[in-house]
Amino acid sequence: MRNSDKSRRISVRLTSKMDHSLRRRSALTGQPESSIVREAIENHLAQSAPHPSALAVARRLGLVGCAKDLPADLSTNPDYFDGFGTRA
């Protein structure tokens, strides 16, 4: 972390197993425990999408593939677009 970065202190409770693993990793790598924790948080946040995509939400809700007995080309064939998007 650069000295110019503002930081904030937080408290985290660790299980005894996590504490043991953290202390061991610190001893093996020579890295301070706080650096290991910051790196783990950064990695977790980088892998987590802050806002799921519409497709991810639709899949989670079981909406993907829920239409039955419709033409396979429904979303691409212009014959099905007549009147679509027009106001009555």
C-alpha positions in Angstrom: 0.0 0.0 0.0 1.3 3.4 -0.9 1.8 6.0 1.9 -0.4 8.4 0.0 -3.4 6.0 0.1 -5.8 6.7 2.9 -6.5 3.7 5.0 -9.0 2.6 7.7 -8.6 0.1 10.4 -11.2 -2.6 11.0 -11.4 -5.6 13.4 -12.0 -9.1 12.1 -12.7 -12.2 14.2 -10.9 -15.3 13.1 -11.5 -18.9 14.0 -8.6 -20.6 15.6 -8.0 -22.5 12.4 -7.9 -19.3 10.3 -5.6 -17.7 12.9 -3.2 -20.6 12.8 -3.2 -20.6 9.0 -2.6 -16.9 8.9 0.3 -17.0 11.4 1.8 -19.9 9.5 1.6 -18.2 6.1 3.1 -15.1 7.6 6.0 -17.1 9.1 6.6 -19.0 5.9 6.5 -16.0 3.6 7.9 -13.3 5.9 4.9 -11.1 5.0 3.1 -9.3 7.8 -0.3 -10.8 8.6 -2.0 -7.5 7.7 -0.5 -7.7 4.1 -1.8 -11.2 3.7 -5.3 -10.2 4.8 -5.4 -7.2 2.5 -4.2 -9.3 -0.4 -6.9 -11.9 0.3 -9.6 -9.2 0.5 -8.4 -7.6 -2.8 -8.4 -11.0 -4.5 -11.9 -11.7 -3.2 -13.3 -8.4 -4.3 -11.7 -8.6 -7.8 -13.4 -12.0 -8.3 -16.8 -10.9 -7.1 -18.9 -9.0 -9.5 -20.4 -6.0 -7.7 -23.5 -6.1 -9.9 -24.5 -9.3 -11.5 -25.4 -9.2 -15.1 -29.0 -9.5 -16.2 -28.2 -13.0 -17.6 -26.8 -14.1 -14.2 -29.9 -12.8 -12.4 -32.2 -14.5 -15.0 -30.3 -17.8 -14.6 -30.5 -17.6 -10.8 -34.2 -17.1 -11.0 -34.7 -19.9 -13.4 -35.9 -17.7 -16.2 -33.4 -18.7 -18.9 -34.9 -21.3 -21.1 -38.4 -21.1 -19.5 -40.3 -20.5 -22.8 -41.7 -23.7 -24.2 -43.1 -24.5 -27.7 -41.9 -21.3 -29.3 -40.1 -21.0 -32.7 -36.3 -21.5 -32.4 -35.7 -18.3 -34.4 -38.2 -16.1 -32.4 -35.6 -13.5 -31.5 -33.9 -13.3 -34.9 -36.7 -13.7 -37.6 -38.1 -10.4 -38.6 -41.4 -12.0 -39.5 -42.2 -12.1 -35.7 -41.4 -8.4 -35.2 -44.6 -7.0 -36.8 -46.2 -4.6 -34.4 -43.4 -5.1 -31.8 -42.5 -1.8 -30.1 -45.5 0.1 -31.5 -48.1 1.7 -29.3 -51.7 0.7 -29.6 
